[in-house]
Amino acid sequence: MTADRADLSAERLTTPRLVLEPLAVSDAEEMTRVLADLDLYRFTGGTPPAAGALRDRYQRFQEGPGAPNEWWLNWVIRLADEGRLVGTVQASASLVGDELVADIAWIIASAHQGRGFAKEAAAALVDWLRVHRVAAITAGIHPQNLASGGVAAACGLRPTDELANGERVWRLDF
């Protein structure tokens, strides 16, 4: 398989309750509020970003990895009925040999957790990656983060014996 950058660029995705829009630098201000809760960092570490730092990060995301055969794909998650941002999903994809593989992640604002939004958004992302001929998907999940484990399992990923940076690697092969 030969992939080129035209094959992989984030595009608008919809689900029954959500709209996933390609992340833009202009989303940083609103996402600063979404990411403000310290509880979001319990398993990942870190602290809530300031608006300027988030704008800079989103600008780097827009520029991409700068390496051939690698793609950074980022979406903001909006409630379809309100338009309010509630989180993000992302995929870092690369060619490994002739196969396209992706590592995915998601985050949902604490106030919106427990409603299935992460599952719905992550499932849309997994489906999109499958359509784009991704051969394997992984996600790193802290062993105590049962909610994210549930999201991964709902999307078809299964835990492996592999640990990376203190996180269990979950995997789905197509």
C-alpha positions, 0 to 999 in steps of 0.5 A: 500500500502506498499512502500519501498525505491526500489520503489522510486528512481529518474531515467532518464526521457525524454521529447521532449526537456528535459532530467531529470537526477537524481541529483548528487553532481557533478552537483553542480558546473554547478547548481551554475551558473544556480542559480546565478540570484538574481531574482530567489529568489524573491518569495522564499527568500534566495540568490544564493548558493556558489558552496561548499554549494550547493555540501554539500546540494546535498550530503545531498540530496543523503543521503536522509531524513534518516526516513523510508517511506520518499524519497527525489527525485531530478533531474537536467533538461538538454536541450536535444539538448545542454546538458546544465543544466537549472534547477531542479525538486524535489519531497519529498514523504512520506507514510501517512497512506497507501497512498503515497503523494508527495510535488513537486517543480521546478526552471528554470534559468531566462535566460530559463524561458518563454519557457515552460521548467518548465511545461514540466519538472513538467509534466514529474515528475507528470506523473512519480509520478502517475506511482509510485502510488502516491495518492496526489501531492502538491506544495507550490506557492507564491500567486504572482508567477503567472508563477509557478501557471501556471505550477501547473495548467498545471500539473493538480494541483488546488489551495486550501484555505490552506496557508503554510509558506506564500505560497498557497498550490496547490493539485492534487489527483489521 
